[in-house]
Amino acid sequence: RDGVRALQQDPRFTNAQTIAAPAGGGYLVPNETLDWTRHCTPEQTIVVYMGLGEAASIASQLLAHGRAADTPVAVVEHACSARQRCLCGSLQTLATLIEQEGITAPALLVIGQIVTLHQKLQAAMAGQAAAASS
């Protein structure tokens, strides 16, 4: 529904994928076991389930380990429901986006160039809607 297709097999966007969820004491995974550097290549797509509360920490770790600040991110709130919202920003602005937009759980974080496909799809759909109403 939201145009972010995490399993799309286009090598420009998804040469590598990581799907993660919280573990143990409410953290994504313990810092000592997660190879943050591995997740910093431009073609790496990261999908984090139930990671809203750790979004700032996740962004901070990725930035500290070399992921570009302008890496696109999407936060999908209340996915597959009538209340679904998909908001896009950058890795650098992720925490601010969540706070300013009042995003609440459940939410899915999508990090990587794949997010640009959602933005292109939304623009195309808006253009089609405008053409249909003319």
C-alpha positions in Angstrom: 0.0 0.0 0.0 2.7 2.5 0.8 5.0 2.1 -2.2 8.0 1.0 -0.2 8.7 -2.5 -1.5 11.5 -3.8 0.7 11.8 -7.1 -1.2 12.1 -5.5 -4.7 15.1 -7.1 -6.4 16.5 -4.0 -8.1 20.3 -4.0 -7.4 20.4 -0.2 -7.5 18.5 -0.2 -4.3 18.7 -3.6 -2.5 21.9 -5.5 -3.0 21.7 -6.2 0.7 18.8 -6.2 3.1 18.5 -6.3 6.9 15.2 -6.9 8.7 15.6 -6.3 12.4 13.4 -6.1 15.6 14.1 -5.3 19.2 15.8 -7.9 21.4 16.5 -8.4 25.1 16.0 -5.3 27.1 14.1 -3.3 24.5 17.1 -2.5 22.3 17.4 -3.4 18.6 20.2 -5.8 19.4 23.1 -5.4 21.8 25.7 -3.0 20.4 28.5 -5.5 20.9 26.8 -8.0 18.5 25.6 -5.7 15.7 28.1 -4.9 13.0 27.0 -1.4 12.4 29.6 -0.9 9.6 28.0 -3.7 7.6 24.8 -1.6 7.4 26.5 1.5 6.0 26.8 0.8 2.3 24.6 2.9 0.0 22.7 -0.1 -1.4 21.9 -1.6 2.0 18.2 -1.5 2.9 17.4 -1.7 6.6 13.8 -2.4 7.8 13.3 -2.1 11.5 10.1 -3.5 13.1 9.0 -2.1 16.4 12.0 0.3 16.5 10.3 3.6 16.9 11.6 4.1 20.5 15.2 3.4 19.3 15.1 5.4 16.1 17.4 8.1 17.4 19.9 5.6 18.6 19.8 3.6 15.4 20.3 6.7 13.3 23.1 7.8 15.6 24.9 4.5 15.3 24.5 4.4 11.5 25.9 7.9 11.2 28.8 7.2 13.5 29.7 4.2 11.5 29.7 6.0 8.1 26.2 5.9 6.7 25.5 9.2 4.9 23.4 11.8 6.7 21.2 12.2 3.6 20.3 8.5 3.4 16.5 8.5 2.8 14.3 7.1 5.5 10.6 6.4 5.8 8.5 5.8 8.9 5.3 3.8 8.2 2.9 4.4 11.1 -0.1 2.0 11.6 0.8 0.1 8.4 -2.1 -1.6 6.6 -4.8 0.2 8.5 -7.1 3.1 7.8 -4.7 5.2 10.0 -1.6 4.4 7.9 0.9 7.3 7.3 4.2 7.1 5.5 6.5 10.0 6.2 9.9 10.5 4.6 13.0 12.3 5.6 16.7 11.6 6.0 18.8 9.6 8.5 20.0 12.9 10.0 16.4 14.1 10.6 14.8 10.8 11.6 14.3 11.6 15.3 13.0 15.1 14.5 10.6 13.8 12.0 9.2 11.3 14.5 8.8 14.0 17.2 7.4 16.8 15.0 4.9 14.5 13.3 3.8 12.9 16.5 4.4 9.4 15.1 3.2 6.6 17.4 3.7 2.9 17.6 3.3 0.6 15.8 5.7 1.9 13.2 8.1 0.5 10.7 11.4 2.2 9.9 12.8 1.8 6.3 16.3 3.1 5.8 18.0 3.3 2.4 17.6 4.3 -1.2 14.6 2.1 -1.7 12.6 4.9 0.0 13.1 7.1 -3.1 10.9 4.6 -5.0 8.0 5.5 -2.6 8.5 9.2 -3.2 8.5 8.7 -7.0 5.4 6.5 -6.8 3.6 9.1 -4.7 4.5 11.8 -7.1 3.3 9.7 -10.1 0.0 8.9 -8.3 -0.6 12.6 -7.5 0.0 13.4 -11.2 -2.5 10.7 -12.3 -5.1 12.0 -9.8 -4.7 15.6 -11.1 -5.0 14.5 -14.7 -8.1 12.4 -14.0 -9.8 15.4 -12.3 -9.1 17.7 -15.2 
